[in-house]
Amino acid sequence: MFHIKTQRLFPCFAFALAACGATGTMDGDGNGQAADSGAVGRADANNNLNFTDASCGAQTEEIPLVEINDPPDLLIVLDKSGSMDTPPGFPFPFSPTKWDIMEDALNSITSTYNNNIRFGLSVFPNGGPNLCGVLSGADVPVDLGQAPAISSWLAGNSPNGNTPAHLALQNASSIYAGLPANPAGQYVLFATDGVPNCGGTPPVPDQGTGTETVAAVQALAAQGVNTFVLGFGDVLGLDPGVLNDAAQAGGEAKPGGPPYYYAANDANSLQTALMQIAGGIILPSCSFTVSATPPDPNLVTVTVNGTPIPRDPGHNNGWDYHPDASTITFFGMACEQVQTGNTEVSFVFGCPGPTIE
């Protein structure tokens, strides 16, 4: 028989190896141990399994299995104002600045999800009068594989200027207007350490723009782009009311709020917040690509968390080869089970599993 072991792509999901047969257990190392190495079953119309004895081979071969996910878009709208050049909280001597901490955290998150999220970067301010301007377009375009470009941009620039958050979010709207729709989702990560300002025409630093900032988030939501709001640094340097309103308007309020925005004041809490945000927009897929087709596609046992899943050619509740012979897709409640997370999916060639007739 041939064993398929899934490739680990996402930290929040564990895909493991299972043994040949209709039932089995997983040991601590993810190795399958068969409870019945020769169980063969068929499911009736009520999805009840009836097992008979069969014989399976003793040899195994691991073949990679890759979960198929459509990557969502995530544009990072990042505050580059002068206050980012100070440490968060109490400034101990030689403490890293908020910019240094943010740079490390963004490098980590973009590297982790480099092939799973289409990242882009747009910072503010980056031009204009009174250090209040925002140039049109993205500093790093939204696309897959942008971690190196984002890292390079962050390393080559430093904080300066004021906090024209509303202009930056309006620019984000223009960026997304120029991109094709993405069924996997389009998002903004609005990360700031200060109070929005730069109101008026031309913009001036002493005019607040909290209302305009929330309105810009609302406009993004109407466009189909949800916004995560991240407040970084001491709460005394932020406007929690504006951030809470923006988070609720953006459709991605932090669970359990208030606060409804993601708050961070050091490297650990920032990394946690970014992982929650990035990991939360990647939905588990119900489809998996098999790198090698089985010698006999009918001699396959599929399990989820050790429980056999019947093959269902009707695509109502089970799995089947779909849309081609190199892809296995779950349907109905089986798909919902896979999407709950913390799921172990195993495919074994060589032993016939249950089927729905």
Contacts in CASP RR format, 6 or more apart in sequence:
PFRMAT RR
TARGET T0000
AUTHOR 0000-0000-0000
METHOD contacts of the structure
MODEL  1
MFHIKTQRLFPCFAFALAACGATGTMDGDGNGQAADSGAVGRADANNNLN
FTDASCGAQTEEIPLVEINDPPDLLIVLDKSGSMDTPPGFPFPFSPTKWD
IMEDALNSITSTYNNNIRFGLSVFPNGGPNLCGVLSGADVPVDLGQAPAI
SSWLAGNSPNGNTPAHLALQNASSIYAGLPANPAGQYVLFATDGVPNCGG
TPPVPDQGTGTETVAAVQALAAQGVNTFVLGFGDVLGLDPGVLNDAAQAG
GEAKPGGPPYYYAANDANSLQTALMQIAGGIILPSCSFTVSATPPDPNLV
TVTVNGTPIPRDPGHNNGWDYHPDASTITFFGMACEQVQTGNTEVSFVFG
CPGPTIE
1 20 0 8 1.000
1 56 0 8 1.000
1 57 0 8 1.000
1 58 0 8 1.000
1 59 0 8 1.000
1 60 0 8 1.000
1 299 0 8 1.000
1 348 0 8 1.000
1 349 0 8 1.000
1 350 0 8 1.000
1 351 0 8 1.000
2 60 0 8 1.000
2 61 0 8 1.000
2 63 0 8 1.000
2 292 0 8 1.000
2 294 0 8 1.000
2 295 0 8 1.000
2 348 0 8 1.000
2 349 0 8 1.000
2 350 0 8 1.000
3 17 0 8 1.000
3 20 0 8 1.000
3 60 0 8 1.000
3 61 0 8 1.000
3 62 0 8 1.000
3 63 0 8 1.000
3 348 0 8 1.000
3 349 0 8 1.000
4 62 0 8 1.000
4 63 0 8 1.000
4 64 0 8 1.000
4 65 0 8 1.000
4 290 0 8 1.000
4 346 0 8 1.000
4 347 0 8 1.000
4 348 0 8 1.000
4 349 0 8 1.000
5 15 0 8 1.000
5 16 0 8 1.000
5 17 0 8 1.000
5 62 0 8 1.000
5 63 0 8 1.000
5 64 0 8 1.000
5 65 0 8 1.000
5 346 0 8 1.000
6 15 0 8 1.000
6 16 0 8 1.000
6 64 0 8 1.000
6 65 0 8 1.000
6 66 0 8 1.000
6 67 0 8 1.000
6 288 0 8 1.000
6 345 0 8 1.000
6 346 0 8 1.000
6 347 0 8 1.000
7 15 0 8 1.000
7 64 0 8 1.000
7 65 0 8 1.000
7 66 0 8 1.000
7 67 0 8 1.000
8 14 0 8 1.000
8 15 0 8 1.000
9 66 0 8 1.000
9 67 0 8 1.000
9 69 0 8 1.000
9 116 0 8 1.000
10 67 0 8 1.000
10 116 0 8 1.000
10 279 0 8 1.000
10 282 0 8 1.000
10 284 0 8 1.000
11 112 0 8 1.000
11 275 0 8 1.000
11 279 0 8 1.000
12 279 0 8 1.000
12 341 0 8 1.000
12 342 0 8 1.000
13 67 0 8 1.000
13 284 0 8 1.000
13 341 0 8 1.000
13 342 0 8 1.000
13 343 0 8 1.000
14 342 0 8 1.000
14 343 0 8 1.000
14 344 0 8 1.000
15 65 0 8 1.000
15 67 0 8 1.000
15 343 0 8 1.000
15 344 0 8 1.000
15 345 0 8 1.000
15 346 0 8 1.000
16 26 0 8 1.000
16 30 0 8 1.000
16 32 0 8 1.000
16 344 0 8 1.000
16 345 0 8 1.000
16 346 0 8 1.000
17 26 0 8 1.000
17 30 0 8 1.000
17 31 0 8 1.000
17 32 0 8 1.000
17 62 0 8 1.000
17 346 0 8 1.000
18 24 0 8 1.000
18 26 0 8 1.000
18 32 0 8 1.000
18 301 0 8 1.000
18 303 0 8 1.000
18 306 0 8 1.000
18 344 0 8 1.000
18 346 0 8 1.000
18 348 0 8 1.000
19 32 0 8 1.000
19 33 0 8 1.000
19 34 0 8 1.000
19 37 0 8 1.000
19 348 0 8 1.000
20 34 0 8 1.000
20 37 0 8 1.000
20 38 0 8 1.000
20 56 0 8 1.000
20 57 0 8 1.000
20 60 0 8 1.000
20 301 0 8 1.000
20 348 0 8 1.000
20 350 0 8 1.000
20 351 0 8 1.000
21 34 0 8 1.000
21 36 0 8 1.000
21 37 0 8 1.000
21 38 0 8 1.000
21 39 0 8 1.000
21 40 0 8 1.000
21 56 0 8 1.000
21 301 0 8 1.000
21 308 0 8 1.000
21 348 0 8 1.000
21 351 0 8 1.000
21 353 0 8 1.000
22 36 0 8 1.000
22 38 0 8 1.000
22 39 0 8 1.000
22 40 0 8 1.000
22 41 0 8 1.000
22 49 0 8 1.000
22 51 0 8 1.000
22 301 0 8 1.000
22 308 0 8 1.000
22 351 0 8 1.000
22 353 0 8 1.000
22 354 0 8 1.000
23 34 0 8 1.000
23 35 0 8 1.000
23 36 0 8 1.000
23 39 0 8 1.000
23 306 0 8 1.000
23 307 0 8 1.000
23 308 0 8 1.000
24 32 0 8 1.000
24 33 0 8 1.000
24 34 0 8 1.000
24 35 0 8 1.000
24 36 0 8 1.000
24 303 0 8 1.000
24 306 0 8 1.000
25 32 0 8 1.000
25 33 0 8 1.000
25 35 0 8 1.000
25 306 0 8 1.000
26 32 0 8 1.000
26 33 0 8 1.000
26 306 0 8 1.000
26 344 0 8 1.000
27 33 0 8 1.000
32 346 0 8 1.000
36 51 0 8 1.000
37 56 0 8 1.000
37 351 0 8 1.000
38 53 0 8 1.000
38 54 0 8 1.000
38 55 0 8 1.000
38 56 0 8 1.000
38 351 0 8 1.000
39 51 0 8 1.000
39 52 0 8 1.000
39 53 0 8 1.000
39 54 0 8 1.000
40 51 0 8 1.000
40 52 0 8 1.000
40 53 0 8 1.000
40 54 0 8 1.000
40 351 0 8 1.000
40 352 0 8 1.000
40 353 0 8 1.000
40 354 0 8 1.000
41 49 0 8 1.000
41 50 0 8 1.000
41 51 0 8 1.000
41 52 0 8 1.000
41 308 0 8 1.000
41 352 0 8 1.000
41 353 0 8 1.000
41 354 0 8 1.000
41 355 0 8 1.000
42 49 0 8 1.000
42 50 0 8 1.000
42 310 0 8 1.000
42 354 0 8 1.000
42 355 0 8 1.000
42 357 0 8 1.000
43 49 0 8 1.000
43 50 0 8 1.000
43 310 0 8 1.000
43 354 0 8 1.000
43 355 0 8 1.000
43 356 0 8 1.000
43 357 0 8 1.000
44 50 0 8 1.000
44 357 0 8 1.000
45 356 0 8 1.000
47 310 0 8 1.000
47 317 0 8 1.000
47 356 0 8 1.000
49 308 0 8 1.000
49 310 0 8 1.000
49 354 0 8 1.000
54 351 0 8 1.000
54 352 0 8 1.000
56 350 0 8 1.000
56 351 0 8 1.000
57 350 0 8 1.000
63 290 0 8 1.000
63 291 0 8 1.000
63 292 0 8 1.000
63 349 0 8 1.000
64 291 0 8 1.000
65 288 0 8 1.000
65 289 0 8 1.000
65 290 0 8 1.000
65 291 0 8 1.000
65 345 0 8 1.000
65 347 0 8 1.000
66 288 0 8 1.000
66 289 0 8 1.000
66 291 0 8 1.000
67 284 0 8 1.000
67 285 0 8 1.000
67 287 0 8 1.000
67 288 0 8 1.000
68 285 0 8 1.000
68 287 0 8 1.000
68 288 0 8 1.000
68 289 0 8 1.000
68 327 0 8 1.000
69 116 0 8 1.000
69 184 0 8 1.000
69 282 0 8 1.000
69 283 0 8 1.000
69 284 0 8 1.000
69 285 0 8 1.000
70 182 0 8 1.000
70 183 0 8 1.000
70 184 0 8 1.000
71 115 0 8 1.000
71 116 0 8 1.000
71 117 0 8 1.000
71 118 0 8 1.000
71 144 0 8 1.000
71 184 0 8 1.000
71 282 0 8 1.000
72 117 0 8 1.000
72 118 0 8 1.000
72 182 0 8 1.000
72 184 0 8 1.000
72 185 0 8 1.000
72 186 0 8 1.000
72 187 0 8 1.000
72 281 0 8 1.000
72 282 0 8 1.000
73 117 0 8 1.000
73 118 0 8 1.000
73 120 0 8 1.000
73 142 0 8 1.000
73 176 0 8 1.000
73 179 0 8 1.000
73 182 0 8 1.000
73 184 0 8 1.000
73 185 0 8 1.000
73 186 0 8 1.000
73 187 0 8 1.000
74 117 0 8 1.000
74 118 0 8 1.000
74 119 0 8 1.000
74 120 0 8 1.000
74 142 0 8 1.000
74 187 0 8 1.000
74 188 0 8 1.000
74 189 0 8 1.000
74 278 0 8 1.000
74 281 0 8 1.000
75 119 0 8 1.000
75 120 0 8 1.000
75 121 0 8 1.000
75 122 0 8 1.000
75 138 0 8 1.000
75 142 0 8 1.000
75 172 0 8 1.000
75 175 0 8 1.000
75 176 0 8 1.000
75 186 0 8 1.000
75 187 0 8 1.000
75 188 0 8 1.000
75 189 0 8 1.000
76 106 0 8 1.000
76 119 0 8 1.000
76 120 0 8 1.000
76 121 0 8 1.000
76 122 0 8 1.000
76 150 0 8 1.000
76 188 0 8 1.000
76 189 0 8 1.000
76 191 0 8 1.000
77 122 0 8 1.000
77 123 0 8 1.000
77 124 0 8 1.000
77 168 0 8 1.000
77 169 0 8 1.000
77 171 0 8 1.000
77 172 0 8 1.000
77 188 0 8 1.000
77 189 0 8 1.000
77 190 0 8 1.000
77 191 0 8 1.000
78 102 0 8 1.000
78 106 0 8 1.000
78 121 0 8 1.000
78 122 0 8 1.000
78 123 0 8 1.000
78 124 0 8 1.000
78 191 0 8 1.000
79 123 0 8 1.000
79 124 0 8 1.000
79 163 0 8 1.000
79 165 0 8 1.000
79 191 0 8 1.000
79 192 0 8 1.000
79 193 0 8 1.000
79 194 0 8 1.000
79 232 0 8 1.000
80 99 0 8 1.000
80 123 0 8 1.000
80 124 0 8 1.000
80 125 0 8 1.000
80 126 0 8 1.000
80 157 0 8 1.000
80 159 0 8 1.000
80 160 0 8 1.000
80 161 0 8 1.000
81 124 0 8 1.000
81 125 0 8 1.000
81 159 0 8 1.000
81 160 0 8 1.000
81 161 0 8 1.000
81 162 0 8 1.000
81 163 0 8 1.000
81 193 0 8 1.000
81 194 0 8 1.000
82 159 0 8 1.000
82 160 0 8 1.000
82 161 0 8 1.000
82 162 0 8 1.000
83 98 0 8 1.000
83 159 0 8 1.000
83 163 0 8 1.000
83 193 0 8 1.000
83 194 0 8 1.000
83 237 0 8 1.000
84 97 0 8 1.000
84 98 0 8 1.000
84 99 0 8 1.000
84 102 0 8 1.000
84 159 0 8 1.000
84 193 0 8 1.000
85 97 0 8 1.000
85 98 0 8 1.000
85 99 0 8 1.000
85 158 0 8 1.000
85 159 0 8 1.000
85 160 0 8 1.000
86 97 0 8 1.000
86 98 0 8 1.000
87 95 0 8 1.000
87 96 0 8 1.000
87 97 0 8 1.000
87 98 0 8 1.000
88 98 0 8 1.000
88 101 0 8 1.000
88 193 0 8 1.000
88 232 0 8 1.000
88 233 0 8 1.000
88 234 0 8 1.000
88 265 0 8 1.000
88 266 0 8 1.000
89 233 0 8 1.000
89 234 0 8 1.000
89 265 0 8 1.000
96 267 0 8 1.000
97 159 0 8 1.000
98 193 0 8 1.000
98 232 0 8 1.000
98 233 0 8 1.000
99 158 0 8 1.000
99 159 0 8 1.000
101 266 0 8 1.000
101 267 0 8 1.000
101 270 0 8 1.000
102 191 0 8 1.000
102 232 0 8 1.000
102 270 0 8 1.000
103 154 0 8 1.000
103 155 0 8 1.000
104 267 0 8 1.000
105 267 0 8 1.000
105 270 0 8 1.000
105 271 0 8 1.000
105 274 0 8 1.000
106 150 0 8 1.000
106 151 0 8 1.000
106 154 0 8 1.000
106 274 0 8 1.000
107 147 0 8 1.000
107 150 0 8 1.000
107 151 0 8 1.000
107 154 0 8 1.000
108 271 0 8 1.000
108 274 0 8 1.000
109 271 0 8 1.000
109 274 0 8 1.000
109 275 0 8 1.000
109 278 0 8 1.000
110 117 0 8 1.000
110 119 0 8 1.000
110 146 0 8 1.000
110 147 0 8 1.000
110 150 0 8 1.000
110 151 0 8 1.000
111 147 0 8 1.000
111 151 0 8 1.000
112 278 0 8 1.000
113 119 0 8 1.000
113 278 0 8 1.000
113 279 0 8 1.000
113 282 0 8 1.000
114 144 0 8 1.000
114 145 0 8 1.000
114 146 0 8 1.000
114 147 0 8 1.000
115 144 0 8 1.000
115 145 0 8 1.000
116 282 0 8 1.000
117 144 0 8 1.000
117 278 0 8 1.000
117 281 0 8 1.000
117 282 0 8 1.000
118 142 0 8 1.000
118 143 0 8 1.000
118 144 0 8 1.000
118 146 0 8 1.000
118 182 0 8 1.000
119 140 0 8 1.000
119 142 0 8 1.000
119 143 0 8 1.000
119 145 0 8 1.000
119 146 0 8 1.000
119 147 0 8 1.000
119 150 0 8 1.000
120 138 0 8 1.000
120 140 0 8 1.000
120 141 0 8 1.000
120 142 0 8 1.000
120 143 0 8 1.000
120 146 0 8 1.000
120 150 0 8 1.000
121 138 0 8 1.000
121 139 0 8 1.000
121 140 0 8 1.000
121 146 0 8 1.000
121 149 0 8 1.000
121 150 0 8 1.000
121 153 0 8 1.000
121 154 0 8 1.000
122 134 0 8 1.000
122 137 0 8 1.000
122 138 0 8 1.000
122 139 0 8 1.000
122 140 0 8 1.000
122 168 0 8 1.000
122 171 0 8 1.000
122 172 0 8 1.000
122 175 0 8 1.000
123 139 0 8 1.000
123 157 0 8 1.000
123 168 0 8 1.000
124 133 0 8 1.000
124 134 0 8 1.000
124 163 0 8 1.000
124 164 0 8 1.000
124 165 0 8 1.000
124 167 0 8 1.000
124 168 0 8 1.000
124 171 0 8 1.000
125 131 0 8 1.000
125 132 0 8 1.000
125 133 0 8 1.000
125 134 0 8 1.000
125 160 0 8 1.000
125 161 0 8 1.000
125 162 0 8 1.000
125 163 0 8 1.000
125 164 0 8 1.000
125 198 0 8 1.000
126 133 0 8 1.000
126 134 0 8 1.000
126 135 0 8 1.000
126 139 0 8 1.000
127 133 0 8 1.000
127 134 0 8 1.000
127 135 0 8 1.000
128 134 0 8 1.000
128 135 0 8 1.000
129 202 0 8 1.000
129 203 0 8 1.000
130 162 0 8 1.000
130 198 0 8 1.000
130 202 0 8 1.000
130 203 0 8 1.000
130 204 0 8 1.000
130 205 0 8 1.000
131 160 0 8 1.000
131 161 0 8 1.000
131 162 0 8 1.000
131 205 0 8 1.000
132 161 0 8 1.000
132 162 0 8 1.000
132 164 0 8 1.000
132 167 0 8 1.000
132 197 0 8 1.000
132 198 0 8 1.000
132 199 0 8 1.000
132 202 0 8 1.000
132 203 0 8 1.000
132 204 0 8 1.000
132 205 0 8 1.000
133 164 0 8 1.000
133 167 0 8 1.000
133 198 0 8 1.000
133 203 0 8 1.000
134 164 0 8 1.000
134 167 0 8 1.000
134 168 0 8 1.000
134 170 0 8 1.000
134 171 0 8 1.000
135 171 0 8 1.000
136 171 0 8 1.000
136 174 0 8 1.000
137 171 0 8 1.000
137 174 0 8 1.000
137 175 0 8 1.000
138 175 0 8 1.000
139 153 0 8 1.000
140 146 0 8 1.000
140 149 0 8 1.000
140 150 0 8 1.000
140 153 0 8 1.000
142 175 0 8 1.000
142 179 0 8 1.000
162 197 0 8 1.000
162 198 0 8 1.000
162 205 0 8 1.000
163 192 0 8 1.000
163 194 0 8 1.000
163 195 0 8 1.000
163 196 0 8 1.000
163 197 0 8 1.000
163 198 0 8 1.000
164 196 0 8 1.000
164 197 0 8 1.000
164 198 0 8 1.000
164 199 0 8 1.000
164 203 0 8 1.000
164 209 0 8 1.000
165 190 0 8 1.000
165 192 0 8 1.000
165 196 0 8 1.000
165 209 0 8 1.000
165 210 0 8 1.000
165 213 0 8 1.000
165 216 0 8 1.000
166 196 0 8 1.000
166 198 0 8 1.000
166 199 0 8 1.000
166 209 0 8 1.000
166 210 0 8 1.000
166 212 0 8 1.000
166 213 0 8 1.000
166 215 0 8 1.000
166 216 0 8 1.000
167 198 0 8 1.000
167 203 0 8 1.000
168 190 0 8 1.000
169 188 0 8 1.000
169 190 0 8 1.000
169 213 0 8 1.000
169 216 0 8 1.000
169 217 0 8 1.000
169 219 0 8 1.000
169 220 0 8 1.000
169 227 0 8 1.000
170 216 0 8 1.000
170 219 0 8 1.000
172 188 0 8 1.000
172 216 0 8 1.000
172 220 0 8 1.000
172 225 0 8 1.000
173 216 0 8 1.000
173 219 0 8 1.000
173 220 0 8 1.000
173 223 0 8 1.000
173 225 0 8 1.000
176 186 0 8 1.000
176 220 0 8 1.000
176 223 0 8 1.000
176 225 0 8 1.000
177 223 0 8 1.000
179 186 0 8 1.000
184 283 0 8 1.000
185 226 0 8 1.000
185 281 0 8 1.000
186 224 0 8 1.000
186 225 0 8 1.000
186 226 0 8 1.000
187 225 0 8 1.000
187 226 0 8 1.000
187 227 0 8 1.000
187 228 0 8 1.000
187 252 0 8 1.000
187 281 0 8 1.000
188 217 0 8 1.000
188 220 0 8 1.000
188 225 0 8 1.000
188 226 0 8 1.000
188 227 0 8 1.000
188 228 0 8 1.000
189 227 0 8 1.000
189 228 0 8 1.000
189 230 0 8 1.000
189 277 0 8 1.000
190 217 0 8 1.000
190 227 0 8 1.000
190 228 0 8 1.000
190 229 0 8 1.000
190 230 0 8 1.000
190 246 0 8 1.000
191 230 0 8 1.000
191 231 0 8 1.000
191 232 0 8 1.000
192 230 0 8 1.000
192 231 0 8 1.000
192 232 0 8 1.000
192 238 0 8 1.000
192 243 0 8 1.000
193 231 0 8 1.000
193 232 0 8 1.000
193 233 0 8 1.000
193 237 0 8 1.000
193 238 0 8 1.000
194 231 0 8 1.000
194 237 0 8 1.000
194 238 0 8 1.000
194 239 0 8 1.000
195 208 0 8 1.000
195 210 0 8 1.000
195 237 0 8 1.000
195 238 0 8 1.000
195 239 0 8 1.000
195 242 0 8 1.000
196 208 0 8 1.000
196 209 0 8 1.000
196 210 0 8 1.000
196 212 0 8 1.000
196 213 0 8 1.000
196 239 0 8 1.000
196 242 0 8 1.000
197 205 0 8 1.000
197 206 0 8 1.000
197 207 0 8 1.000
197 208 0 8 1.000
197 209 0 8 1.000
198 204 0 8 1.000
198 205 0 8 1.000
198 207 0 8 1.000
198 208 0 8 1.000
198 209 0 8 1.000
199 207 0 8 1.000
199 208 0 8 1.000
199 209 0 8 1.000
199 212 0 8 1.000
200 207 0 8 1.000
210 239 0 8 1.000
210 242 0 8 1.000
213 242 0 8 1.000
213 246 0 8 1.000
214 242 0 8 1.000
214 245 0 8 1.000
214 246 0 8 1.000
214 249 0 8 1.000
217 227 0 8 1.000
217 229 0 8 1.000
217 246 0 8 1.000
217 249 0 8 1.000
217 250 0 8 1.000
218 249 0 8 1.000
218 250 0 8 1.000
220 226 0 8 1.000
220 227 0 8 1.000
220 250 0 8 1.000
221 227 0 8 1.000
221 249 0 8 1.000
221 250 0 8 1.000
221 251 0 8 1.000
226 250 0 8 1.000
226 251 0 8 1.000
226 252 0 8 1.000
227 246 0 8 1.000
227 247 0 8 1.000
227 249 0 8 1.000
227 250 0 8 1.000
227 251 0 8 1.000
227 252 0 8 1.000
228 247 0 8 1.000
228 252 0 8 1.000
228 262 0 8 1.000
228 277 0 8 1.000
229 243 0 8 1.000
229 246 0 8 1.000
229 247 0 8 1.000
229 250 0 8 1.000
229 252 0 8 1.000
229 260 0 8 1.000
229 261 0 8 1.000
229 262 0 8 1.000
230 261 0 8 1.000
230 262 0 8 1.000
230 263 0 8 1.000
230 264 0 8 1.000
230 273 0 8 1.000
230 274 0 8 1.000
230 277 0 8 1.000
231 238 0 8 1.000
231 243 0 8 1.000
231 261 0 8 1.000
231 262 0 8 1.000
231 263 0 8 1.000
231 264 0 8 1.000
232 264 0 8 1.000
232 265 0 8 1.000
232 270 0 8 1.000
233 264 0 8 1.000
233 265 0 8 1.000
234 265 0 8 1.000
235 263 0 8 1.000
235 265 0 8 1.000
240 259 0 8 1.000
240 261 0 8 1.000
243 259 0 8 1.000
243 260 0 8 1.000
243 261 0 8 1.000
244 258 0 8 1.000
244 259 0 8 1.000
244 260 0 8 1.000
244 261 0 8 1.000
246 261 0 8 1.000
247 253 0 8 1.000
247 254 0 8 1.000
247 259 0 8 1.000
247 260 0 8 1.000
247 261 0 8 1.000
247 262 0 8 1.000
248 260 0 8 1.000
252 277 0 8 1.000
253 260 0 8 1.000
253 261 0 8 1.000
254 260 0 8 1.000
254 261 0 8 1.000
254 262 0 8 1.000
262 273 0 8 1.000
262 276 0 8 1.000
262 277 0 8 1.000
263 269 0 8 1.000
263 273 0 8 1.000
264 270 0 8 1.000
264 272 0 8 1.000
264 273 0 8 1.000
283 339 0 8 1.000
284 338 0 8 1.000
284 339 0 8 1.000
284 340 0 8 1.000
284 341 0 8 1.000
284 343 0 8 1.000
285 338 0 8 1.000
285 339 0 8 1.000
286 329 0 8 1.000
286 330 0 8 1.000
286 331 0 8 1.000
286 334 0 8 1.000
286 335 0 8 1.000
286 338 0 8 1.000
286 339 0 8 1.000
287 322 0 8 1.000
287 327 0 8 1.000
287 328 0 8 1.000
287 329 0 8 1.000
287 330 0 8 1.000
288 327 0 8 1.000
288 328 0 8 1.000
288 329 0 8 1.000
288 345 0 8 1.000
288 347 0 8 1.000
289 326 0 8 1.000
289 327 0 8 1.000
290 326 0 8 1.000
290 327 0 8 1.000
290 328 0 8 1.000
290 347 0 8 1.000
291 326 0 8 1.000
293 325 0 8 1.000
293 326 0 8 1.000
294 300 0 8 1.000
294 349 0 8 1.000
294 350 0 8 1.000
295 349 0 8 1.000
295 350 0 8 1.000
296 349 0 8 1.000
296 350 0 8 1.000
297 321 0 8 1.000
297 325 0 8 1.000
298 352 0 8 1.000
299 349 0 8 1.000
299 350 0 8 1.000
299 351 0 8 1.000
299 352 0 8 1.000
300 311 0 8 1.000
300 347 0 8 1.000
300 348 0 8 1.000
300 349 0 8 1.000
300 350 0 8 1.000
300 351 0 8 1.000
300 352 0 8 1.000
300 353 0 8 1.000
301 308 0 8 1.000
301 346 0 8 1.000
301 347 0 8 1.000
301 348 0 8 1.000
301 350 0 8 1.000
301 351 0 8 1.000
301 352 0 8 1.000
301 353 0 8 1.000
302 308 0 8 1.000
302 309 0 8 1.000
302 311 0 8 1.000
302 319 0 8 1.000
302 328 0 8 1.000
302 345 0 8 1.000
302 346 0 8 1.000
302 347 0 8 1.000
302 348 0 8 1.000
302 353 0 8 1.000
303 309 0 8 1.000
303 344 0 8 1.000
303 345 0 8 1.000
303 346 0 8 1.000
303 348 0 8 1.000
304 330 0 8 1.000
304 334 0 8 1.000
304 337 0 8 1.000
304 338 0 8 1.000
304 343 0 8 1.000
304 344 0 8 1.000
304 345 0 8 1.000
304 346 0 8 1.000
305 337 0 8 1.000
305 343 0 8 1.000
305 344 0 8 1.000
306 344 0 8 1.000
306 346 0 8 1.000
308 353 0 8 1.000
308 354 0 8 1.000
309 318 0 8 1.000
309 319 0 8 1.000
309 330 0 8 1.000
309 334 0 8 1.000
309 354 0 8 1.000
310 318 0 8 1.000
310 319 0 8 1.000
310 353 0 8 1.000
310 354 0 8 1.000
310 355 0 8 1.000
310 356 0 8 1.000
311 318 0 8 1.000
311 319 0 8 1.000
311 320 0 8 1.000
311 353 0 8 1.000
311 354 0 8 1.000
311 355 0 8 1.000
311 356 0 8 1.000
312 318 0 8 1.000
312 319 0 8 1.000
312 320 0 8 1.000
312 331 0 8 1.000
312 334 0 8 1.000
312 355 0 8 1.000
312 356 0 8 1.000
313 320 0 8 1.000
313 355 0 8 1.000
313 356 0 8 1.000
314 320 0 8 1.000
314 331 0 8 1.000
314 356 0 8 1.000
315 322 0 8 1.000
315 331 0 8 1.000
316 331 0 8 1.000
316 332 0 8 1.000
316 356 0 8 1.000
317 331 0 8 1.000
317 332 0 8 1.000
317 333 0 8 1.000
317 334 0 8 1.000
317 356 0 8 1.000
318 330 0 8 1.000
318 331 0 8 1.000
318 332 0 8 1.000
318 333 0 8 1.000
318 334 0 8 1.000
318 335 0 8 1.000
318 356 0 8 1.000
319 328 0 8 1.000
319 329 0 8 1.000
319 330 0 8 1.000
319 331 0 8 1.000
319 334 0 8 1.000
320 328 0 8 1.000
320 329 0 8 1.000
320 331 0 8 1.000
321 327 0 8 1.000
321 328 0 8 1.000
321 329 0 8 1.000
322 328 0 8 1.000
322 329 0 8 1.000
323 329 0 8 1.000
328 347 0 8 1.000
329 335 0 8 1.000
330 337 0 8 1.000
330 338 0 8 1.000
337 343 0 8 1.000
338 345 0 8 1.000
END
